[in-house]
Amino acid sequence: MKLLDPLTTIRDRLPNVLQPLATLAFNYWWTWSGQQLRLFAPIDQQLWEACHHNPVLFLQKVSQERLDEAATDPDYVQLVQNLAARFEAYMQPRICPLAPHITPQQPVAYFCAEFGIHESLPIYAGGLGVLAGDHLKSASDMGLPMVGIGLLYRQGYFRQRLNRQGWQEDYYVDNQFQEMPLELVREPDGRPLTVMVEVRGRHVVAQVWRVRVGRSDLYLMDSDVLVNDPIDRWLTAHLYGGNQETRIAQEILLGIGGVRLLDKLGLQPAVYHLNEGHAAFALLELARLEMQRTGQSFYAVEDRVRQKSVFTTHTPVPAGHDAFSPDLMDSFFATYWPQLHLSREQFLALGARRLGDPWEPFNMTVLALRLTRAANGVSQLHGEVSRQMWSILYPDRPVEQVPIGAITNGVHAPTWTAPLFGDLFRTYVHPEWEAHVTEPEIWERVEQIPDAELWQRHQLLKQRLISYTRSRLFASRQQRGEPLEQLEAIAHWLDPQALTIGFARRFSAYKRAYLIIRDPDRAKRILTNPERPVQLIFAGKAHPADEEGKRIIQRLLEWCRDPDLQKRVAFIEDYDMHTARCLIQGVDLWLNNPRRPLEASGTSGQKVCFNGGINFSVLDGWWCEGYVPGVNGWAIGEDLHTSNQELQDKQDSESLYHLLETEIVPMYYERDEAGLPRRWIQRMKASIRTNAPRFNTDRMVRDYIQYIYAPSRELAVSGSWRG
C-alpha cells in the first residue's frame, strides 16, 4: 500500500487553483514572504487563530465549503498564484559568491538544541532558538547552503499559566507531528530513516523529520519510536527539561547522532557550526569517523577535526555552560572513549578547565574550544568577557590574545518587520529593501518618510498590540475563574494614546525585571500621571527550576493589583513568537535592564528598531554598539564596576526613573499643531536608520562567512579578528 504523506493528502482536498497552498504550507518561507497576513487567515480567520497559525493543521481542518468559496475569489486566487510563482523563483538554486566552497553536498551543518522558526513549531525556549531560526532564514535568502541539526521535542518547552496568587504554573502539551509543517524522512524503500546512538549500554534509535526553511533544510531527531525502551522514548520529550542524565543523553543524540545523520543523508559538510556547547559531542564523533577512515590516532586526526569545526558561545553566565561530573561521564562514555583509543584520563581532559584534577567536571564549552578552529562571542563586549572567562585554557597568552572573536547577533528583518512598515520601506527606502538591508545608504532615506505617515502606521500597530493584550488578559483571567464584572473591565484597560513600554524576556534574576518597581511609589507616580500617563506590558517565562525568577513574576503581579495601576500594567502569559511580534511591532519604548555584562547580545531590541520602536537599555550586549547618545535611544545608568549589586541596582533604577521623568515622557507628549510628536518621530527614524543596516542576520551571516566559515587559517587560529 502506498504511503500518503500529509502534503499529498492536503493537496488532494484543495481546489485546483489553490493547490499551491499545500506546497507553501510545508515551507516556512511563507512566514517572511510579505503576504503572511493575507495567505491563510482570509479563508477562515477564527479557525486560523484556533490553529495557532499552523498552516498544515489549518488546511486539514478548514471546511470544504470555505475552500471552495475562496477558490471563487479572483483576488485571492491571484494572490496565491503570484506567491507560488515568487516561491518557485526563490527556490531556484543559486551560488553564494562569498563562499563558493560551500555547496549543497558540502554545506554548513548548523547544530543547535533549539530552533525558533515560527510559533507553529514550538521547539524553542527563547533567544538562542530564535537566533538559530533567523540564521537559517538569512542563509536561505543569501543562497548559502546550510542544514540545521536539532531535536524534535514531543512536548517542547513548557507552557506557562499564572494562578490567582500570581505564581507561575508549568505544564506541557503534546505536539502532533502529523499536523505540523514537518515531513518524515524516509529511505528509498519507504522505511523511516533512523540514526542510532548508545546511551548507557542501550541502543537508542531516532527517526528524522525535515522542516523546510526556504532553501535551508532543518533535520530534527525524534526518539519517540516503538523499538526504544520507554525511558528512551521520553528522551526527546522536553526542551531543557529533566535532570543532568537526561541532558547528557540529549546532547549525545544531538552531537553524535547529528554527525551520523549527516553521514546517512550523504552530506559531507564543509563546516560544522556548533551554536552553543550542547552539540560539542559531535566533535568526538567526527574524530572517531576520521580515525576509522584513516587508521590514525585521535591526536593525529585532531587537527583535521578542528579545521572543519567552529563554535559560537552565547552566555557569559557560568551556569549557562553545561558541565557533567566525571562519574556521569563514566556512566555514559565508558564504552565510547576506547573507540577513540584514549584512556579515561585523556578523554576527561578534553573537557577539563583545570588539568590534573580528578573531580574537575567535563565542560562542553571547553571541549568545543579545544576542538574547533574558530570561536566567537555574540557581541563585541561578550567577546571581551569570553576571552577573560576562558583565558584559563590559554595560559601562555595574554587575555587580549585569547582566540575568541566576536560577531554581533542580528535579526532576520523580513520575519520581524511589520507588513505596515515593510510597505513603508518599499515606498521610501527601496522597492526591494529586504535584499539590500545591509546597505547604510538606503536607510538614510528613512528621513524621507512623512512624519504623519510613520506615526499613523505606528499607532495602528500599537492599537493592535493593545487589542491583542486585552484579549489575552481576558482569556487567562477567565480561565482562572475571575468574576464577570472584572473581565468586562479589561476592555477599557490600556490606552492607545499613552506612552507604551514593553519588557519581554526570560525572567531570570540578572535580567532585573523588578528594577522599574524598585521604588514602587515613584514608579506609580510615573505611570498614573493624568496628563502624561505611561503603561507597561510584560511577557516572559521563568525556567521551571528557577524559583527566584518565579518570585519576580509574582512580585510584579502583586504590584499590578493596585486599583490605580490595573489599567496601566499588563502581563501576557505564555510568551511565544506571535506575542513577541505583536510586542516588538507595537511598543513605543523597549526596556532592557540586565546586570552588566551578563547580556551576551540580546536581539529583541534589534527587532524593535525595524518597527520604529526606541530602545531604553543598559549598555550591555548589542546596545553598546548600537547606541548613539542623544540620537537613537537612551542608556540606563553606568557600570560602577562593583560587586555591590544593591548599589548598582540603586544607581540604575535612579537613572531609569530620571530619564523617564525628564526626557522620555516629556518628549513623547510634546506635540505640534498637527498633534505629532516631532522630536519623538525623529528618534524613531534614527532608531531605524542607525540600527537596521547593522543588526540584521544578513550582515551577521556575511561576517560568519568572512571570519568563521571561510577565513584564512592564520586569522582563525590567532583569533586576531574581532568581527
Buried (B, 14 or more C-beta within 10 A) or exposed (E): EEEEBBBEBBBEBBBEBBBBBBBBBBBBBBBBBBBBEBBBBBBBEEBBEEBBBBBBBBBBBBEEEEBEBBBEBEEBBEBBEEBBEBBEEBBEEEEBEBBEEBEEEBBBBBBBBBBBBBBBBBBBBBBBBBBBBBBBBBBBBBBBBBBBBBBBBBBBBBBBBBEEEBEBEBEBEEBEBEBBBBBBBBEEEEEBBBBBBBBBEEEBBBBBBBBBBBBBBBBBBBBBBEEBBEBBBBBBBBBBBEEEBBBBBBBBBBBBBBBBBBEBBEBEBBBBBBBBBBBBBBBBBBBBBBBEEEEBEBEEBBEBBBBBBBBBBBBBEEEBBBBBBBEBBEBBBEEBBEBBEBEBEEBBBBBBBEEEEEEBBBBBBBBBBBBBBBBBBBBBBBBBBBBBBBBEBBEEBEEEEBBBBBBBBBBBBBBBBBBBBBEBBBBBBBEEBBEBBBBEEBBEBBEEBEBEEBBEBBBBBBBBBBBBBBBBBBBBBEEEEBEEEEBEBBEEBBBBEBBBBBBBBBBBBBBBBBBBBBBBEBBBEBBBBEEBBBBBBBBBBBBBEBEEBBBBBBBBBEBBEBEEBBBBBBBBBBBBBBBBBBBBBBBBBBBBBBBBBBBBBBBBBBBBBBBBBBBBBBBBBBBBBBBEEEEBBBBBBEBEEEEEEEEBBBBBBBBBBEBBBEEBBEBBBEEEEEEBBEEBBBBBBBBBBBBBBBBBBBBBBBBBBBBBBBBEEEBBBBBEBBB
